[in-house]
């Protein structure tokens, strides 16, 4: 019987671009993922996408598939108002047809 390790994909990692929540820098992350033979990693920084290009580029150069995400803080007072209705409608449209919303 072989003891083959199943690949692991981290789906909620915060980089140094998530202030006060993450410390790993893009190049360090790419090297760690490559060395641990991770096929992909999801970087879900909080309230920003500032590091997307740098992180995606570093991961791809190391043969790791970047998965881009974001954790957003939403104020319930906005959701209850008119803007909240617009956000909810946009979210429902995205769920129904995500490709069109991204174009």
Long-range contacts (C-beta under 8 A, 24 or more apart in sequence): 5-37, 7-37, 7-38, 7-39, 8-36, 8-38, 9-38, 9-39, 9-40, 9-41, 9-42, 9-67, 10-38, 10-41, 10-42, 11-42, 11-44, 11-67, 12-42, 12-44, 12-69, 12-71, 13-41, 13-42, 13-43, 13-44, 14-43, 14-44, 14-45, 14-46, 14-71, 15-43, 15-45, 15-51, 15-55, 16-51, 17-45, 17-48, 17-50, 17-51, 17-55, 18-45, 18-46, 18-48, 18-71, 19-46, 21-46, 26-51, 26-54, 26-55, 26-57, 26-58, 26-59, 27-58, 29-55, 29-58, 29-59, 30-55, 30-58, 30-59, 30-61, 30-62, 30-64, 31-62, 33-59, 33-62, 33-64, 34-62, 34-63, 34-64, 38-64, 39-64, 39-65, 40-64, 40-65, 40-66, 40-67, 41-65, 41-66, 41-67, 42-67, 42-68, 42-69, 43-67, 43-68, 43-69, 44-69, 44-70, 44-71, 45-70, 45-71, 46-70, 46-71, 46-72, 46-73, 47-71, 47-72, 47-73
